[in-house]
């Protein structure tokens, strides 16, 4: 303000070199670890919740906010509309503001039977005397909104039991993006799945290449430059059995 008002001719603070922020290393599950995680949640009340978060890359609050009417087995889609968050000391459904919100998402074929099983268990719980029907796909045991922090506690317990790396729930979303990249899906496709407004966000923050992926890439480049006749031998997909 002093410079703008003419009290000083030069702001010396502009000459200071500020330390550059470093990108925090993000832990993601490998394909084998992701399969182990899905096996570890078998029998858990929130099994379908975890499957939905991992396979669709949804945020925790977005999965908590899914309603029964958002799910369509006929169209094989699910349409996130709300997120669950604390407002004024109360847990509420809040309208989604993210890019792509309110757009139907295609259900992976492997997720559909998991959701059917979940709805069967949900129907049993709805007969309880304390049940309060709120139309939620993933309610708590009383039928009302799930507390997101409780989901995180259960998630960490599952990771520890399965011997998987410690991580926060949001890193399932990073895992989804990274596994899609390992399947050689284009960035713009992964961007659409994760509802990012810009592919730059997708590439910068949600795609975490592992050693095997990098090895395939550099081997392919070396072969292209030194033995171009062998490039037809390159795999079109990274092996995901490790």
Secondary structure as the mmCIF struct_conf table of DSSP 4:
data_model
#
loop_
_struct_conf.conf_type_id
_struct_conf.id
_struct_conf.beg_label_comp_id
_struct_conf.beg_label_asym_id
_struct_conf.beg_label_seq_id
_struct_conf.end_label_comp_id
_struct_conf.end_label_asym_id
_struct_conf.end_label_seq_id
TURN_TY1_P TURN_TY1_P1 UNK A 2 UNK A 6
BEND BEND1 UNK A 7 UNK A 7
BEND BEND2 UNK A 9 UNK A 9
HELX_RH_3T_P HELX_RH_3T_P1 UNK A 12 UNK A 15
BEND BEND3 UNK A 16 UNK A 16
HELX_LH_PP_P HELX_LH_PP_P1 UNK A 18 UNK A 21
HELX_LH_PP_P HELX_LH_PP_P2 UNK A 23 UNK A 25
HELX_RH_AL_P HELX_RH_AL_P1 UNK A 31 UNK A 40
TURN_TY1_P TURN_TY1_P2 UNK A 41 UNK A 43
TURN_TY1_P TURN_TY1_P3 UNK A 45 UNK A 46
HELX_RH_AL_P HELX_RH_AL_P2 UNK A 47 UNK A 56
HELX_RH_AL_P HELX_RH_AL_P3 UNK A 60 UNK A 64
TURN_TY1_P TURN_TY1_P4 UNK A 65 UNK A 65
STRN STRN1 UNK A 67 UNK A 67
HELX_RH_3T_P HELX_RH_3T_P2 UNK A 68 UNK A 70
STRN STRN2 UNK A 71 UNK A 72
TURN_TY1_P TURN_TY1_P5 UNK A 73 UNK A 76
STRN STRN3 UNK A 77 UNK A 78
STRN STRN4 UNK A 82 UNK A 87
TURN_TY1_P TURN_TY1_P6 UNK A 88 UNK A 89
STRN STRN5 UNK A 90 UNK A 95
BEND BEND4 UNK A 98 UNK A 98
TURN_TY1_P TURN_TY1_P7 UNK A 99 UNK A 102
STRN STRN6 UNK A 105 UNK A 106
HELX_LH_PP_P HELX_LH_PP_P3 UNK A 107 UNK A 108
HELX_RH_AL_P HELX_RH_AL_P4 UNK A 109 UNK A 125
TURN_TY1_P TURN_TY1_P8 UNK A 126 UNK A 127
BEND BEND5 UNK A 128 UNK A 128
TURN_TY1_P TURN_TY1_P9 UNK A 129 UNK A 130
STRN STRN7 UNK A 136 UNK A 136
BEND BEND6 UNK A 137 UNK A 138
TURN_TY1_P TURN_TY1_P10 UNK A 141 UNK A 142
BEND BEND7 UNK A 143 UNK A 144
HELX_RH_AL_P HELX_RH_AL_P5 UNK A 148 UNK A 162
TURN_TY1_P TURN_TY1_P11 UNK A 163 UNK A 163
HELX_LH_PP_P HELX_LH_PP_P4 UNK A 164 UNK A 166
TURN_TY1_P TURN_TY1_P12 UNK A 169 UNK A 170
HELX_RH_AL_P HELX_RH_AL_P6 UNK A 171 UNK A 182
TURN_TY1_P TURN_TY1_P13 UNK A 183 UNK A 184
HELX_RH_AL_P HELX_RH_AL_P7 UNK A 187 UNK A 194
TURN_TY1_P TURN_TY1_P14 UNK A 195 UNK A 195
BEND BEND8 UNK A 197 UNK A 197
HELX_RH_AL_P HELX_RH_AL_P8 UNK A 199 UNK A 205
BEND BEND9 UNK A 206 UNK A 206
HELX_RH_AL_P HELX_RH_AL_P9 UNK A 211 UNK A 226
HELX_RH_3T_P HELX_RH_3T_P3 UNK A 228 UNK A 233
BEND BEND10 UNK A 234 UNK A 234
BEND BEND11 UNK A 236 UNK A 237
#
